[in-house]
């Protein structure tokens, strides 16, 4: 008891960028090749979002109270 030494935990050292890159590669695998700029296309929204029912529907039907 009096003569025993206690282990002192070592302070954790942060990983280097190379070590983080290695851990990401192990966890997620190889990344797909990047899309070339000439293969990229602009996004065009064609249909507006539908967060409400159509106007033709009965609005009382959608007024749900719990």
N, C-alpha and C positions, 0 to 999 in steps of 0.2 A: 504494500500500500504506500508507505512513505518512500520506498526506494524505486517504485515503478515509474517508468517514463510513459507519458501519454503521447500518442501520435498526433502530430499537428498536420491538418490537411494542407496540401499545397494550394496556393492560389491558382485558379484556372487561368490559363493564358488564352487570349482570343485566337481564333484560327486566322491564318493568312488568307489572302484572296485565292491563291492556288488551292489551298485546302478546302475552302468553301466551294470552289468550282468542281473539285473532285467529288465532294459530297453531293452536290446537285446532280452531277452526272450519274453517280451511283443510284440516287433516289429516283430520278426522273428519266434516265436514259439519254440517248442521243437526240439532240434537237433536229427537227426536219430542216432541210435547206431553206434559206431565206428566199422570199418571192422576189424575183427580179423586177426592177422598176417598170420595164416595158410590159410585164405581165400583170401589173396592177390595174384595177379598174375603179372608177368612181362609183360610190354607192348612190343609188337613186331610190328613194322611197316612193312606192307606187300606191300604197293603200294606207290611209291614216289609221292610227291606233283605234281600237274599238273598246273603250272602257265603259261605254254606256250602251244600253239596248237601242235598237233601231227605233225611229220615231213612230213607225206603224204599230209597234207593240203597245199593249196596255201599260201605262206607267204605274198603275196601282199594283199590278202583278209583281213589279220589281221593288216595291216598297216593303221589304221584309223586315219585320220587327220581332226581335227575339225575346 
